Amino acid sequence: MEIIKNASLQCLNTFGVDASAKYLSHIRNLQDIEALFEWKAKNDLPNLILGGGSNLLFKSDYQGLVAKVDLLGKDIANEDDEAVYVSAAGGENWHEFVIWTIQQGFAGLENLSLIPGCVGAAPIQNIGAYGVELSDTFHSLQTVNLENGEIQEFDKEHCQFGYRESFFKSQTLDKLLITSVTFRLAKKPEWHVNYAGLREALAGEMLSADIISKAVIEERQRKLPDPANIGNAGSFFKNPVLKVKDWEVLKAAHESLPGFPQSHNDNVKTSAGWLIDQAGWRGFRAGDAGVSDKHALVLVNHANASGAELWQVAEDIMASIEDKFGIRLEPEPRVIS
């Protein structure tokens, strides 16, 4: 395992923040994982496991080891009468993996097309879009414990998935390296297209995984800025989940407030993007840090904003929304300081 000292991380985070790591390594195989385990045993420094860099914000340089996961490989792991089971290594590009499953004739992941990041990071955040979450098709994953070298397999129950949450995010960040993930894709798919924007785009279409994926891609490209053109990490805030009575009070004061009842409880999810838009933040800019003019939920780095400057914009937005609506927004990306 090669160790690079004082390495730039600017090309390894989609915000394009010019941060550096004291040490950087690339994890490409089992030998690199073993070397990382040995390095940690000899060095009393923190470590950060990095996937596609699409769900984090570096507020400052990282004074430890950043381990970039570049494990590759995907295959059809198993099959039964009702489903196929497809696996991908942790370093595989998520969107490319989704497209590969569709090309194999499988359905289930199409609503999650064009989400940036890697396969191994997807369960940590329990990524979701257009009415579907990763947990809906998740079967199992394999990890290596960087504290003791133990290999462990997790089923869905033990992952403790929630809204943009998981066991790995809440309890084991940077302790467990996810080496592979397996999905169960039903042979008789259930299409999820009753979502604003997607529903209209697919009206009258003969539904298939490929058709839905293309509509999702077009919708995301229309609404969200491309990190290749302007630095961002996609949606920066979670959609707030409110008690029904609290949502009804807000709805009475703000007639156009969106509300999405949650089937598993009595709560209502509302739109963080709507709240931010109503508070006048869309298109805001302070130096090179700002808010996208395409979607108020997306913070952007116009060129050379620092992580601290971007975080200041985030904090100002959170204070503004709390003052105007009484709701404290929660960031989606992990903030590294």
Buried (B, 14 or more C-beta within 10 A) or exposed (E): BEBBEEBEBBEBBBBBBBBBBBBBBBBBEEEBBEBBBEBBEEEEEEBBBBBBBBBBBBBBBBEBBBBBBBBBEBEEBEEEEEBBBBBBBBBBBBBEBBBBBBEEEBBBBBBBBBBBBBBBBBBBBBBBBBBBBBBBBBBBBBBBBBEEEEEEEBEBEEBBBEBBBBBBBEEBEBBBBBBBBBBBBEBEBEBBBEBEBBEEBBEEEEBBBBBBBBBBBBBBEEBBBEBEEBBBBBBBBBBBBBEBEBBEEBBEEBEEBBBBEEEEEEBBBBBBBBBBBBBEBBEBEEEBBBBBEBBBBBBBBEEEBBBBBBBBBBEEBBEBBEEEBEBEBEBBBBEBE
